[in-house]
């Protein structure tokens, strides 16, 4: 689970990279000598590609988040069980000590 501590940072870097790439590509298209129709077509294709990639990355991120949540639930359940066992053992030890002190 410690491997996922940088998940938000990686996502921000990835999103920044994609945004920078989109801005750079848009600027390159605007500077390049093309007709208006060609330029609009290229911008449309770039926008569609960017949307597809963002959807893909979002889906991957959602899957990673779901698996991390499931792992967390498993760890929480395990720790809860250990804690409950320790509490029960403590209660039993306390009762035994009470009985021992009553008999003394």
VMD Tcl script that draws the C-alpha trace (Angstrom):
set ca {
  {0.00 0.00 0.00}
  {2.99 2.30 0.54}
  {3.62 2.12 -3.21}
  {0.44 4.12 -3.84}
  {1.39 7.08 -1.63}
  {2.46 9.13 -4.67}
  {-0.70 8.45 -6.70}
  {-1.99 12.03 -6.55}
  {1.41 13.44 -7.48}
  {1.78 11.11 -10.46}
  {-1.74 11.95 -11.65}
  {-1.03 15.67 -11.43}
  {2.22 15.27 -13.36}
  {0.49 13.16 -16.00}
  {-2.36 15.63 -16.37}
  {0.11 18.53 -16.58}
  {2.08 16.68 -19.23}
  {-1.06 16.04 -21.29}
  {-2.17 19.64 -20.96}
  {1.28 20.88 -22.00}
  {1.33 18.52 -24.96}
  {-2.10 19.70 -26.06}
  {-1.12 23.38 -25.78}
  {2.15 22.73 -27.62}
  {0.43 20.81 -30.39}
  {-2.22 23.53 -30.71}
  {0.42 26.22 -30.93}
  {2.34 24.25 -33.56}
  {-0.82 23.88 -35.62}
  {-1.61 27.56 -35.39}
  {1.89 28.56 -36.45}
  {2.20 26.06 -39.33}
  {1.02 27.35 -42.73}
  {-2.25 25.51 -43.41}
  {-5.65 26.38 -44.78}
  {-8.40 27.09 -42.27}
  {-10.18 23.83 -43.09}
  {-7.01 21.76 -42.64}
  {-6.24 23.54 -39.40}
  {-9.73 22.98 -38.00}
  {-9.58 19.31 -38.98}
  {-6.21 18.84 -37.28}
  {-7.40 20.62 -34.13}
  {-10.54 18.47 -34.10}
  {-8.48 15.28 -34.44}
  {-6.09 16.38 -31.72}
  {-8.96 17.20 -29.40}
  {-10.59 13.82 -30.05}
  {-7.29 12.02 -29.41}
  {-6.76 13.98 -26.19}
  {-10.27 13.15 -24.98}
  {-9.73 9.45 -25.77}
  {-6.41 9.40 -23.89}
  {-7.91 11.24 -20.92}
  {-10.78 8.72 -20.79}
  {-8.27 5.86 -20.96}
  {-6.11 7.33 -18.17}
  {-9.19 8.07 -16.08}
  {-10.38 4.49 -16.44}
  {-6.95 3.17 -15.43}
  {-6.87 5.52 -12.44}
  {-10.34 4.40 -11.36}
  {-9.26 0.75 -11.51}
  {-6.16 1.49 -9.43}
  {-8.26 3.39 -6.90}
  {-10.77 0.53 -6.67}
  {-8.02 -2.05 -6.15}
  {-6.36 0.16 -3.53}
  {-9.67 0.55 -1.70}
  {-10.21 -3.22 -1.76}
  {-6.69 -3.80 -0.43}
  {-7.36 -1.23 2.28}
  {-10.59 -2.96 3.25}
  {-8.74 -6.26 3.55}
  {-6.01 -4.75 5.71}
  {-8.59 -2.94 7.85}
  {-10.57 -6.13 8.36}
  {-7.41 -8.01 9.32}
  {-6.31 -5.31 11.78}
  {-9.82 -5.10 13.24}
  {-9.81 -8.84 13.85}
  {-6.41 -8.67 15.56}
  {-7.55 -5.74 17.69}
  {-10.76 -7.52 18.70}
  {-8.77 -10.61 19.69}
  {-6.43 -8.48 21.78}
  {-9.35 -6.74 23.50}
  {-10.98 -10.08 24.30}
  {-7.71 -11.45 25.67}
  {-7.35 -8.33 27.82}
  {-10.89 -8.70 29.18}
  {-10.30 -12.35 30.00}
  {-7.02 -11.55 31.75}
  {-8.74 -8.79 33.73}
  {-11.52 -11.16 34.82}
  {-8.98 -13.81 35.87}
  {-7.06 -11.20 37.87}
  {-10.29 -10.01 39.55}
  {-11.10 -13.60 40.54}
  {-7.57 -14.15 41.79}
  {-7.73 -10.98 43.91}
  {-11.15 -11.95 45.33}
  {-9.76 -15.30 46.43}
  {-6.71 -13.77 48.11}
}
mol new
graphics top color blue
foreach p $ca { graphics top sphere $p radius 0.5 }
foreach p [lrange $ca 0 end-1] q [lrange $ca 1 end] { graphics top cylinder $p $q radius 0.2 }
display resetview
